[in-house]
Amino acid sequence: MECQVMKRDNCWINEVKKVLKPVDYVPNRYGDRFIPRRYAQTSSSRFKAECKADRGTDVMRMERKGYWKSHSFATVFNQMFDLSPRMDKILNFRDATNQEICKRLEIREPLLMQQEPMYKNDHKLDWGCRPRSKPLAFIESVHDLPRIKVEYTNIIDWSAKGQIAAIFSKKLVIWTPNTEVTCAYCALYTTGIAFNPAGDALAMATFTMSRPVLRLLNCLRPNVKANVSQMKVFPHLDTDISCLAWHSSGRYIACGLGNGQIMIIRARDFEIMPGVVGPVHYYRIVMVKFSATSKYLASTDESGRLYIWSWNANGELRPLTAWVSNEGVASVFDWHPWREEEIIIADTEPVTIAVYHVASKQVLSFHRRRNVDCLITALAFNKISGELVVSYAYPPQTGKSPDMLVLASMDRVVDAMENHDDHVAHLFWSPDGKQLASAGCDEMLTIWNFFGTSPNGTQKGSSSSQPKDRNRKKELMGGFDYSFLFKPMR
């Protein structure tokens, strides 16, 4: 497979900070004989604390750098030859002229403004990443999702309290992994769901009577009727809410519409905020997502155009830049979990993954495949390690199953996970970032233990050692609806 990779350059002007540093005036020679210095000033200061002689070491043997400095050779020689430090000198290399010049310069310019990198990147990674020492992910459970709605983006979400919500053809099912706690609600014509940052409320968008409706559900517990705290019908719109995302403060909801508009809703009363200032999408919006601290919002539509917006305190969005896909296919993207300015974008033709810096409007690094033999369907950053999970789908004629590769950089694959028969369209993380859920068109939800640690604290085998069981026996779900097929856990 041929590919092209551009590595990240740490000399970008937007990634360099200016700091005041004391001037380090150290002459590189002594006197008029040009005798070079053996130790730099920093090395001398480093060995100041080690001024005591080591009696058990032969001082006449030099085994490592800085040996004489660390073992105080002058003190040992003075004692050995009975020399007086005040009168007798050993190899006294001092230049009064140089010392005087250095003293004058330090008085005139005690500090200088110097540039240094904003991030340390000793391993030459393309984004901030703390990769795991070895691939440890394994499958924890597999859930069957019959008649799952795959035509929308926000059909599954994982709350901060550990609940998973999924939209089926006529129902909204909410359950807690590794438990028997499951509840279901009637949810006709649902187009999107999203938990608020606190995990105690669920925003649900529906399309009823050719009008979009937005509800806020509370008290999502078994045997308890869900409380609709807020509800609003938007009569002036004749299109559906195709996707939605919460602001990190929990005060606003960004809604992408089928006509290409973006609507900002205030959560406490569902009032429409001023919204977008500038150009809008002309096609159906398929995904909206805020950055780590909601400084930016990214939105993409079916034509492949991706907008990045700046967010202000008044709930207004102003366009910063646009990313246009070559083949008119919706781009897949995700924000870096702790670098606010960086977003990773995946294109289809050619298959490309690029790290884009919002402030400078520059591509920092990318990976491009020359052969058109696959499609990137989803990607997601891990909030703990910063590793990137990328889902690849292949044409049916190839007979290859989808792959989920874990990248630490554009040229470093650290893990590979495989369990789906059809392409994976959704990747989302647990609240603590230690579990990954993948859902696809094969109507199956797989929960992965990403860091290889079981609930009792022991480590298990890697994902490659997990056999694939395609003949799973389906069971009926719970006691509330026996006509609805659901298998909580394998």
Secondary structure, DSSP 8 states (H G I E B T S, - for coil): --EEEE---TT-GGGEEEEEEE-----SEETTTTEE-SS-HHHHHHTTT--S--TTS-TT---STTHHHHTTHHHHHHHHHT--TTT--SS----HHHHHHHHHHHHH-SEEEEEEESS--TT--SS-----SS---EEEEEEE-TTB--SSS-SEEE-TTS-EEEEBSSEEEEE-TTS--EEEEE-TTEEEEEE-TTSS-EEEEEEETTEEEEEEEE---TTS--EEEEEEE-TT--S-EEEEEE-TTSSEEEEEETTS-EEEEETTT--B--EE-S---SS-EEEEEE-TTSSEEEEEETTSEEEEEEE-TTSEEEEEEEEE-SSS---EEEE-SS-TTEEEEEETTTTEEEEEETTTTEEEEEEEESS---EEEEEEE-TTT--EEEEEE--GGGT---EEEEEEETTEEEEEE---SS-EEEEEE-TTSSEEEEEETTSEEEEEETT-B-TTS-B---GGGS---------B-TTT-TTSB-----
